[in-house]
Amino acid sequence: MRNFNIQRIRKMAGAIGNPLGNKIASSGLYILLMVIVVGILAPMIAPHDPLAVNLTAKLLPPSLEYPLGTDQMGRCVFSRIISGTMASLVMPLTAMALILLIGMPLGVIAGYYGGVFDRIIMVVVNTMLSFPNLLLAIVLTGFLGPGTLHILLAVVAVWWAKYTRIVRGMTLSLKEKPYVKASRGCGSSDVWLMFRHIVPGTVPTVLVFSALDVGRMILAISGLAFLGLGVAPPSPEWGAMLSDGRHYLQTAPRLLLSPGLAILLVMAACNLLGEGLRDALDVKR
């Protein structure tokens, strides 16, 4: 059974890397990689300085010099979109890594040992899950104050409970499997059982949920930036650009459409990756 879990992980990696094996997962992964590469190379491919203000060129329509036009401050919208890619992607990915580092160990320990620790963890988890994620993130960010670090802390504080509950439920099932009981009977320690048998069994499902949740997290962080709780201006960030462009919906709707389509593209890529992984791993079955 342990080999079966390892085979599922290998199957997942092969499904992502082979576009003919799983086109949905591959297309989502390639779009994400393309966006990340564009973000990394933004200083070299951006036609203009994303922070340079030119009031004589404000609200210009798209042209060869300004592919997406300029904003109300005369800044190149295209340069700001690609320069804001890393700010809009790094934070959700970092937050997801921290969420998994917190949620998975707590879920495995709570499900494996049970008892008082399990009850305390589940009380906290159920309390956190009783509130809408975005609403709770807004409250926490408003309490901590605007800023990149505060948004990161708020998102991690909101999302970790979901993964703790998922992993705990899987651990309760996995620890009763015959191969786990046989390994325990042979004298294996609890740490060995958790890292050798329990954790590998939870990884595929957790990765599917995390791939789907990264898209939702990007939308949530952009929403917080839209409310003025994100990165400090004039740094380019898609949610903040949406907030700035809402005042020009009738006169220059491209100021809303450009960052909105960028967010939509990344969310679609994350959903494709998650759906492809789910189909490849047969998680529902």
C-alpha contacts under 8 A as a table, 3 or more apart, distances in Angstrom:
res1	aa1	res2	aa2	distance
1	M	4	F	4.91
1	M	5	N	6.57
1	M	179	Y	6.66
2	R	5	N	5.22
2	R	6	I	6.49
2	R	179	Y	7.68
2	R	196	R	7.92
2	R	197	H	6.06
2	R	200	P	7.87
2	R	201	G	7.81
3	N	6	I	5.02
3	N	7	Q	6.06
4	F	7	Q	4.97
4	F	8	R	6.25
5	N	8	R	5.08
5	N	9	I	6.53
5	N	200	P	6.07
5	N	201	G	5.45
6	I	9	I	5.18
6	I	10	R	6.30
6	I	200	P	6.88
7	Q	10	R	4.98
7	Q	11	K	5.93
8	R	11	K	4.95
8	R	12	M	6.12
8	R	204	P	7.08
8	R	281	L	6.56
9	I	12	M	5.03
9	I	13	A	6.34
9	I	203	V	7.70
9	I	204	P	6.20
10	R	13	A	5.12
10	R	14	G	6.15
11	K	14	G	5.07
11	K	15	A	5.98
11	K	280	A	7.49
11	K	281	L	7.37
12	M	15	A	5.06
12	M	16	I	6.32
12	M	204	P	7.50
12	M	277	L	6.47
12	M	280	A	6.56
12	M	281	L	6.53
13	A	16	I	5.31
13	A	17	G	6.19
14	G	17	G	5.15
14	G	18	N	5.87
14	G	21	G	7.62
15	A	18	N	5.50
15	A	19	P	7.40
15	A	21	G	5.52
15	A	22	N	5.18
15	A	25	A	7.05
15	A	26	S	7.40
15	A	277	L	7.43
15	A	280	A	6.53
16	I	19	P	7.00
16	I	21	G	7.94
16	I	22	N	6.63
16	I	25	A	5.46
16	I	26	S	5.06
16	I	29	L	7.16
16	I	277	L	7.53
17	G	26	S	6.45
18	N	21	G	5.16
18	N	22	N	6.51
18	N	23	K	7.77
18	N	26	S	6.76
19	P	22	N	5.49
19	P	23	K	4.82
19	P	25	A	7.78
19	P	26	S	5.04
19	P	27	S	7.30
20	L	23	K	5.82
22	N	25	A	5.74
22	N	26	S	6.18
22	N	276	G	6.61
22	N	280	A	7.08
23	K	26	S	5.04
23	K	27	S	5.89
23	K	276	G	7.53
24	I	27	S	5.36
24	I	28	G	6.39
24	I	272	L	5.61
24	I	273	L	6.51
24	I	275	E	7.21
24	I	276	G	4.87
25	A	28	G	5.28
25	A	29	L	6.15
25	A	272	L	5.75
25	A	273	L	4.17
25	A	274	G	6.95
25	A	275	E	6.95
25	A	276	G	4.06
25	A	277	L	6.02
26	S	29	L	5.08
26	S	30	Y	6.02
26	S	273	L	6.98
26	S	276	G	7.74
27	S	30	Y	5.18
27	S	31	I	6.16
27	S	269	A	7.34
27	S	272	L	7.13
27	S	273	L	7.38
28	G	31	I	5.27
28	G	32	L	6.30
28	G	268	A	7.43
28	G	269	A	4.09
28	G	270	C	6.06
28	G	271	N	7.34
28	G	272	L	4.85
28	G	273	L	4.61
29	L	32	L	5.16
29	L	33	L	6.14
29	L	269	A	6.81
29	L	270	C	7.66
29	L	273	L	5.96
30	Y	33	L	4.99
30	Y	34	M	6.00
31	I	34	M	5.04
31	I	35	V	6.21
31	I	266	V	7.60
31	I	269	A	5.98
32	L	35	V	5.13
32	L	36	I	6.14
32	L	266	V	6.63
32	L	269	A	6.20
32	L	270	C	7.49
33	L	36	I	5.04
33	L	37	V	6.08
34	M	37	V	5.15
34	M	38	V	6.19
35	V	38	V	5.10
35	V	39	G	6.19
35	V	85	T	7.28
35	V	266	V	7.82
36	I	39	G	4.99
36	I	40	I	6.18
36	I	85	T	7.27
36	I	86	M	7.04
36	I	89	L	7.84
37	V	40	I	5.06
37	V	41	L	6.11
38	V	41	L	5.16
38	V	42	A	5.76
38	V	82	I	6.62
38	V	85	T	7.71
39	G	42	A	5.02
39	G	82	I	5.73
39	G	83	S	6.14
39	G	84	G	7.37
39	G	85	T	4.98
39	G	86	M	5.32
40	I	43	P	7.67
40	I	86	M	7.15
41	L	44	M	5.47
41	L	45	I	6.23
42	A	45	I	5.21
42	A	46	A	5.43
42	A	79	S	7.74
42	A	82	I	5.79
42	A	83	S	5.37
43	P	46	A	5.72
43	P	83	S	7.22
46	A	49	D	7.18
46	A	50	P	7.84
46	A	78	F	7.49
46	A	79	S	4.85
46	A	82	I	7.14
46	A	83	S	7.43
47	P	65	E	7.79
47	P	66	Y	7.93
47	P	79	S	6.30
48	H	52	A	7.74
48	H	76	C	6.37
48	H	79	S	5.98
49	D	52	A	5.28
49	D	75	R	7.82
49	D	76	C	7.55
49	D	79	S	6.86
50	P	75	R	6.22
50	P	76	C	6.16
50	P	77	V	7.63
50	P	79	S	5.20
50	P	80	R	4.80
50	P	83	S	6.94
50	P	236	P	7.30
51	L	75	R	6.69
51	L	80	R	7.77
51	L	234	P	6.64
51	L	235	S	7.16
51	L	236	P	7.89
52	A	74	G	7.90
52	A	75	R	5.98
53	V	73	M	5.61
53	V	74	G	5.54
53	V	75	R	5.51
54	N	57	A	5.60
54	N	58	K	6.73
54	N	73	M	6.24
54	N	74	G	4.52
54	N	75	R	6.46
55	L	58	K	5.28
55	L	72	Q	7.77
55	L	73	M	5.53
55	L	74	G	5.12
56	T	74	G	6.88
57	A	60	L	6.10
57	A	70	T	7.10
57	A	73	M	7.90
57	A	74	G	4.82
57	A	75	R	7.94
58	K	70	T	5.72
58	K	71	D	5.71
58	K	72	Q	5.07
58	K	73	M	5.43
58	K	74	G	3.67
58	K	75	R	7.15
59	L	69	G	6.73
59	L	70	T	4.93
59	L	71	D	4.95
59	L	72	Q	5.39
59	L	73	M	7.70
59	L	74	G	6.39
59	L	252	A	7.09
60	L	69	G	5.16
60	L	70	T	5.16
60	L	71	D	7.44
60	L	74	G	7.66
61	P	66	Y	7.83
61	P	68	L	7.14
61	P	69	G	4.56
61	P	70	T	6.91
62	P	65	E	7.99
62	P	66	Y	5.57
62	P	67	P	4.98
62	P	68	L	4.63
62	P	69	G	3.96
62	P	70	T	7.63
63	S	66	Y	4.98
63	S	67	P	5.16
63	S	68	L	7.18
63	S	69	G	6.54
64	L	67	P	5.57
66	Y	69	G	4.83
66	Y	70	T	6.72
66	Y	76	C	6.05
66	Y	77	V	7.54
66	Y	78	F	7.10
67	P	77	V	7.95
67	P	78	F	6.25
68	L	76	C	7.31
68	L	77	V	5.62
68	L	78	F	5.31
68	L	254	R	7.45
68	L	258	S	7.64
69	G	76	C	6.27
69	G	77	V	5.97
69	G	78	F	7.42
70	T	73	M	7.55
70	T	74	G	5.15
70	T	75	R	5.17
70	T	76	C	4.66
70	T	77	V	5.25
71	D	74	G	5.21
71	D	75	R	5.49
71	D	76	C	6.75
71	D	77	V	6.23
71	D	245	G	7.85
71	D	255	L	6.68
72	Q	75	R	7.47
75	R	80	R	7.74
76	C	79	S	5.37
76	C	80	R	6.35
77	V	80	R	5.06
77	V	81	I	6.10
77	V	255	L	7.50
77	V	258	S	7.89
78	F	81	I	5.10
78	F	82	I	6.43
79	S	82	I	5.52
79	S	83	S	5.93
80	R	83	S	4.98
80	R	84	G	5.83
80	R	236	P	5.48
80	R	237	E	7.74
81	I	84	G	5.25
81	I	85	T	6.49
81	I	236	P	7.15
81	I	237	E	7.50
81	I	238	W	6.87
81	I	258	S	7.55
81	I	259	P	6.52
81	I	262	A	7.74
82	I	85	T	5.21
83	S	86	M	6.98
83	S	87	A	8.00
83	S	236	P	6.57
84	G	87	A	5.25
84	G	88	S	6.12
84	G	235	S	7.73
84	G	236	P	4.76
84	G	237	E	4.66
84	G	238	W	6.39
85	T	88	S	5.18
85	T	89	L	6.08
85	T	237	E	7.35
85	T	238	W	7.74
86	M	89	L	5.05
86	M	90	V	5.38
87	A	90	V	5.65
87	A	91	M	6.43
87	A	236	P	7.78
87	A	237	E	6.18
88	S	91	M	6.31
88	S	92	P	7.30
88	S	218	I	6.97
88	S	221	I	7.99
88	S	222	S	7.58
88	S	237	E	6.07
88	S	238	W	6.53
89	L	92	P	5.64
89	L	93	L	6.31
89	L	218	I	7.18
90	V	93	L	5.25
90	V	94	T	5.92
91	M	94	T	5.13
91	M	95	A	5.96
91	M	148	T	7.97
91	M	152	L	6.68
92	P	95	A	4.98
92	P	96	M	6.07
92	P	152	L	7.92
92	P	214	V	6.20
92	P	217	M	5.94
92	P	218	I	5.89
92	P	221	I	7.60
93	L	96	M	5.09
93	L	97	A	6.27
93	L	214	V	6.93
94	T	97	A	5.15
94	T	98	L	6.33
95	A	98	L	5.18
95	A	99	I	6.07
95	A	152	L	6.01
95	A	153	L	7.94
95	A	155	V	6.79
95	A	156	V	5.76
96	M	99	I	4.92
96	M	100	L	6.20
96	M	156	V	7.43
96	M	210	S	7.08
96	M	214	V	7.02
97	A	100	L	5.29
97	A	101	L	6.24
98	L	101	L	5.00
98	L	102	I	6.24
98	L	156	V	6.77
99	I	102	I	5.22
99	I	103	G	5.70
99	I	156	V	5.55
99	I	159	W	6.64
99	I	160	W	4.88
99	I	163	Y	7.71
100	L	103	G	5.08
100	L	104	M	5.45
100	L	160	W	7.11
100	L	163	Y	7.13
101	L	104	M	6.11
101	L	105	P	6.79
102	I	105	P	6.11
102	I	106	L	6.45
102	I	160	W	6.52
102	I	164	T	7.97
103	G	106	L	5.37
103	G	107	G	6.02
103	G	160	W	4.99
103	G	161	A	6.46
103	G	162	K	7.69
103	G	163	Y	5.15
103	G	164	T	4.35
103	G	167	V	7.78
104	M	107	G	5.11
104	M	108	V	6.11
104	M	163	Y	6.40
104	M	164	T	5.71
104	M	167	V	6.03
105	P	108	V	5.17
105	P	109	I	6.04
105	P	164	T	7.80
106	L	109	I	5.27
106	L	110	A	5.92
106	L	121	I	7.88
106	L	164	T	5.98
106	L	168	R	7.87
107	G	110	A	5.20
107	G	111	G	5.97
107	G	163	Y	7.34
107	G	164	T	4.24
107	G	165	R	6.21
107	G	166	I	7.34
107	G	167	V	4.87
107	G	168	R	4.16
107	G	169	G	7.88
107	G	171	T	7.52
108	V	111	G	5.28
108	V	112	Y	5.88
108	V	164	T	7.84
108	V	167	V	6.08
108	V	168	R	5.52
108	V	171	T	5.82
108	V	194	M	7.28
108	V	198	I	7.50
108	V	199	V	7.44
109	I	112	Y	5.19
109	I	113	Y	5.94
109	I	114	G	7.71
109	I	118	D	7.94
109	I	168	R	7.79
110	A	113	Y	5.68
110	A	114	G	5.28
110	A	117	F	6.33
110	A	118	D	4.44
110	A	121	I	7.08
110	A	168	R	6.26
111	G	114	G	5.48
111	G	118	D	6.73
111	G	167	V	7.82
111	G	168	R	4.55
111	G	169	G	6.77
111	G	170	M	7.96
111	G	171	T	5.26
111	G	172	L	5.20
112	Y	168	R	7.81
112	Y	171	T	6.21
112	Y	172	L	6.47
112	Y	175	K	6.78
112	Y	194	M	7.98
113	Y	117	F	7.92
113	Y	118	D	7.32
114	G	117	F	6.43
114	G	118	D	4.67
114	G	119	R	7.38
115	G	118	D	5.39
115	G	119	R	6.45
116	V	119	R	5.13
116	V	120	I	6.18
117	F	120	I	5.22
117	F	121	I	6.14
118	D	121	I	5.21
118	D	122	M	6.10
119	R	122	M	5.17
119	R	123	V	6.16
120	I	123	V	5.22
120	I	124	V	6.46
121	I	124	V	5.26
121	I	125	V	6.07
122	M	125	V	4.81
122	M	126	N	5.85
122	M	165	R	7.56
123	V	126	N	5.31
123	V	127	T	6.11
124	V	127	T	5.12
124	V	128	M	6.21
124	V	161	A	7.96
125	V	128	M	5.16
125	V	129	L	6.14
125	V	161	A	4.95
125	V	162	K	7.40
125	V	164	T	7.49
125	V	165	R	7.05
126	N	129	L	5.06
126	N	130	S	6.12
126	N	161	A	7.84
127	T	130	S	5.29
127	T	131	F	7.46
128	M	131	F	6.03
128	M	158	V	6.90
128	M	161	A	6.56
129	L	132	P	7.16
129	L	133	N	7.70
129	L	161	A	6.83
129	L	162	K	7.06
131	F	135	L	7.27
131	F	136	L	6.42
132	P	135	L	5.40
132	P	136	L	6.18
133	N	136	L	5.32
133	N	137	A	6.10
133	N	158	V	6.04
133	N	159	W	7.22
134	L	137	A	5.01
134	L	138	I	6.14
134	L	220	A	6.20
135	L	138	I	5.14
135	L	139	V	6.34
136	L	139	V	5.08
136	L	140	L	6.18
136	L	158	V	6.83
137	A	140	L	5.15
137	A	141	T	5.96
137	A	151	I	7.81
137	A	154	A	5.35
137	A	155	V	6.00
137	A	158	V	6.37
138	I	141	T	5.16
138	I	142	G	5.92
138	I	224	L	6.73
139	V	142	G	5.12
139	V	143	F	6.15
140	L	143	F	5.03
140	L	144	L	6.12
140	L	154	A	5.65
141	T	144	L	5.05
141	T	145	G	5.57
141	T	146	P	6.39
141	T	150	H	6.08
141	T	151	I	5.88
141	T	154	A	5.90
141	T	229	L	6.93
142	G	145	G	5.10
142	G	146	P	6.88
142	G	229	L	7.38
144	L	150	H	6.10
145	G	150	H	6.72
145	G	229	L	7.17
146	P	150	H	6.45
146	P	151	I	7.21
146	P	228	G	7.24
146	P	229	L	4.24
146	P	230	G	5.76
146	P	231	V	7.40
146	P	232	A	7.96
147	G	150	H	5.34
147	G	151	I	6.27
147	G	229	L	6.34
147	G	230	G	5.30
147	G	231	V	5.33
147	G	232	A	6.65
148	T	151	I	5.27
148	T	152	L	6.24
148	T	230	G	5.90
148	T	231	V	5.39
149	L	152	L	5.05
149	L	153	L	6.23
150	H	153	L	5.10
150	H	154	A	6.09
151	I	154	A	5.04
151	I	155	V	6.12
151	I	221	I	7.29
151	I	224	L	7.82
151	I	229	L	7.53
151	I	230	G	6.80
152	L	155	V	5.31
152	L	156	V	6.23
153	L	156	V	5.24
153	L	157	A	6.02
154	A	157	A	5.10
154	A	158	V	6.23
155	V	158	V	5.19
155	V	159	W	6.11
155	V	217	M	7.83
155	V	221	I	7.97
156	V	159	W	5.37
156	V	160	W	5.92
157	A	160	W	6.16
157	A	161	A	7.96
158	V	161	A	6.87
159	W	162	K	5.86
159	W	163	Y	7.39
160	W	163	Y	5.56
160	W	164	T	6.35
161	A	164	T	5.07
161	A	165	R	6.28
162	K	165	R	5.35
162	K	166	I	6.36
163	Y	166	I	4.98
163	Y	167	V	5.99
163	Y	206	V	7.45
164	T	167	V	5.34
164	T	168	R	5.95
165	R	168	R	5.13
165	R	169	G	6.22
166	I	169	G	5.36
166	I	170	M	6.43
166	I	206	V	7.86
167	V	170	M	5.11
167	V	171	T	6.01
167	V	202	T	6.43
167	V	206	V	7.63
168	R	171	T	5.01
168	R	172	L	6.24
169	G	172	L	5.28
169	G	173	S	6.69
170	M	173	S	5.22
170	M	174	L	6.07
170	M	202	T	6.58
171	T	174	L	4.97
171	T	175	K	5.87
171	T	198	I	6.27
171	T	202	T	7.68
172	L	175	K	5.74
172	L	176	E	7.06
173	S	176	E	5.72
173	S	177	K	7.08
174	L	177	K	5.34
174	L	180	V	7.52
174	L	198	I	6.18
174	L	201	G	7.43
175	K	180	V	5.92
175	K	181	K	7.31
175	K	198	I	6.90
176	E	180	V	6.75
176	E	181	K	6.68
177	K	180	V	5.44
177	K	181	K	6.46
178	P	181	K	5.11
178	P	182	A	6.00
179	Y	182	A	4.98
179	Y	183	S	6.10
180	V	183	S	5.09
180	V	184	R	6.15
180	V	193	L	6.95
180	V	197	H	6.86
181	K	184	R	5.00
181	K	185	G	6.07
182	A	185	G	4.99
182	A	186	C	6.33
183	S	186	C	5.11
183	S	187	G	6.79
183	S	188	S	5.79
183	S	193	L	7.40
184	R	187	G	5.32
184	R	188	S	5.01
184	R	189	S	7.09
184	R	190	D	7.91
184	R	193	L	7.34
185	G	188	S	7.24
188	S	192	W	6.25
188	S	193	L	6.56
189	S	192	W	5.20
189	S	193	L	6.28
190	D	193	L	5.08
190	D	194	M	6.15
191	V	194	M	5.21
191	V	195	F	6.20
192	W	195	F	5.39
192	W	196	R	5.57
192	W	197	H	7.85
193	L	196	R	5.23
193	L	197	H	5.40
193	L	198	I	6.53
194	M	197	H	5.68
194	M	198	I	4.67
194	M	199	V	5.91
195	F	198	I	6.09
195	F	199	V	5.28
195	F	200	P	7.18
196	R	199	V	6.75
196	R	200	P	6.79
197	H	200	P	5.87
197	H	201	G	6.52
198	I	201	G	5.36
198	I	202	T	6.66
199	V	202	T	5.24
199	V	203	V	6.28
200	P	203	V	5.32
200	P	204	P	7.73
201	G	204	P	7.08
202	T	205	T	5.79
202	T	206	V	6.12
203	V	206	V	5.14
203	V	207	L	6.06
204	P	207	L	5.25
204	P	208	V	6.43
204	P	281	L	7.41
205	T	208	V	5.17
205	T	209	F	6.44
205	T	278	R	7.85
205	T	283	V	6.50
206	V	209	F	5.21
206	V	210	S	6.04
207	L	210	S	4.97
207	L	211	A	6.02
207	L	274	G	7.97
208	V	211	A	5.30
208	V	212	L	6.46
208	V	274	G	5.08
208	V	275	E	7.54
208	V	277	L	5.94
208	V	278	R	6.00
209	F	212	L	5.23
209	F	213	D	6.03
209	F	274	G	6.93
210	S	213	D	4.88
210	S	214	V	6.08
210	S	274	G	7.78
211	A	214	V	5.47
211	A	215	G	7.35
211	A	270	C	5.74
211	A	271	N	6.99
211	A	273	L	6.47
211	A	274	G	4.88
212	L	215	G	5.92
212	L	216	R	7.10
212	L	270	C	5.79
212	L	271	N	5.19
212	L	273	L	7.51
212	L	274	G	4.97
212	L	275	E	7.63
213	D	216	R	4.99
213	D	217	M	5.97
213	D	270	C	7.97
214	V	217	M	4.89
214	V	218	I	6.16
214	V	267	M	7.74
214	V	270	C	6.55
215	G	218	I	5.15
215	G	219	L	6.44
215	G	266	V	6.85
215	G	267	M	4.31
215	G	268	A	7.43
215	G	270	C	5.37
215	G	271	N	6.72
216	R	219	L	5.10
216	R	220	A	6.17
216	R	267	M	7.14
217	M	220	A	4.91
217	M	221	I	6.05
218	I	221	I	5.22
218	I	222	S	6.02
218	I	263	I	7.44
218	I	267	M	7.27
219	L	222	S	5.09
219	L	223	G	6.04
219	L	263	I	7.17
219	L	267	M	7.68
220	A	223	G	4.95
220	A	224	L	6.30
221	I	224	L	5.04
221	I	225	A	6.22
221	I	230	G	7.54
221	I	239	G	7.46
222	S	225	A	4.97
222	S	226	F	5.99
222	S	230	G	7.82
222	S	237	E	8.00
222	S	238	W	6.47
222	S	239	G	3.96
222	S	240	A	7.20
223	G	226	F	4.85
223	G	227	L	6.39
223	G	239	G	6.08
224	L	227	L	5.13
224	L	228	G	6.58
224	L	229	L	5.30
224	L	230	G	5.96
224	L	239	G	7.43
225	A	228	G	5.01
225	A	229	L	4.97
225	A	230	G	3.91
225	A	231	V	6.84
225	A	237	E	7.81
225	A	239	G	4.91
225	A	240	A	5.05
225	A	243	S	7.68
226	F	229	L	7.31
226	F	230	G	7.49
226	F	239	G	4.81
226	F	240	A	5.00
226	F	241	M	7.65
226	F	242	L	6.28
226	F	243	S	4.71
227	L	230	G	7.77
227	L	240	A	7.95
227	L	243	S	7.15
228	G	240	A	7.00
228	G	243	S	7.75
230	G	239	G	7.98
230	G	240	A	7.16
231	V	235	S	6.77
231	V	237	E	7.15
231	V	240	A	7.73
232	A	235	S	6.24
233	P	236	P	7.28
236	P	240	A	7.26
236	P	241	M	7.00
237	E	240	A	5.34
237	E	241	M	6.08
238	W	241	M	5.02
238	W	242	L	6.28
238	W	259	P	5.11
238	W	260	G	7.45
238	W	262	A	7.67
238	W	263	I	7.21
239	G	242	L	5.08
239	G	243	S	6.40
239	G	259	P	7.32
240	A	243	S	4.98
240	A	244	D	6.25
241	M	244	D	5.04
241	M	245	G	6.02
241	M	255	L	7.40
241	M	256	L	7.41
241	M	259	P	6.55
242	L	245	G	5.11
242	L	246	R	6.18
242	L	255	L	7.10
242	L	256	L	5.26
242	L	259	P	6.29
242	L	260	G	6.96
243	S	246	R	5.54
243	S	247	H	7.95
244	D	247	H	6.60
244	D	255	L	7.98
245	G	248	Y	5.44
245	G	249	L	6.74
245	G	252	A	7.97
245	G	253	P	7.55
245	G	255	L	4.84
245	G	256	L	5.18
246	R	249	L	5.36
246	R	255	L	7.65
246	R	256	L	6.32
248	Y	251	T	5.24
248	Y	252	A	5.19
248	Y	253	P	6.26
248	Y	255	L	7.25
249	L	252	A	5.71
249	L	253	P	4.49
249	L	254	R	7.98
249	L	255	L	7.61
249	L	256	L	6.95
250	Q	253	P	5.95
252	A	255	L	6.06
253	P	256	L	5.50
253	P	257	L	6.28
254	R	257	L	4.75
254	R	258	S	5.72
255	L	258	S	5.89
255	L	259	P	7.29
256	L	259	P	6.11
256	L	260	G	6.03
257	L	260	G	4.96
257	L	261	L	5.84
258	S	261	L	5.39
258	S	262	A	6.39
259	P	262	A	4.96
259	P	263	I	6.24
260	G	263	I	5.22
260	G	264	L	6.17
261	L	264	L	4.85
261	L	265	L	6.02
262	A	265	L	5.15
262	A	266	V	6.45
263	I	266	V	5.38
263	I	267	M	6.13
264	L	267	M	5.13
264	L	268	A	6.01
265	L	268	A	5.17
265	L	269	A	6.23
266	V	269	A	5.03
266	V	270	C	6.25
267	M	270	C	5.15
267	M	271	N	6.19
268	A	271	N	5.08
268	A	272	L	6.07
269	A	272	L	5.08
269	A	273	L	6.16
270	C	273	L	5.10
270	C	274	G	6.15
271	N	274	G	5.06
271	N	275	E	5.96
272	L	275	E	5.16
272	L	276	G	5.91
273	L	276	G	5.15
273	L	277	L	6.15
274	G	277	L	5.17
274	G	278	R	6.15
275	E	278	R	5.04
275	E	279	D	6.22
276	G	279	D	5.18
276	G	280	A	6.07
277	L	280	A	5.01
277	L	281	L	6.02
278	R	281	L	5.32
278	R	282	D	5.77
278	R	283	V	5.51
278	R	284	K	7.61
279	D	282	D	5.17
279	D	283	V	7.15
282	D	285	R	5.53
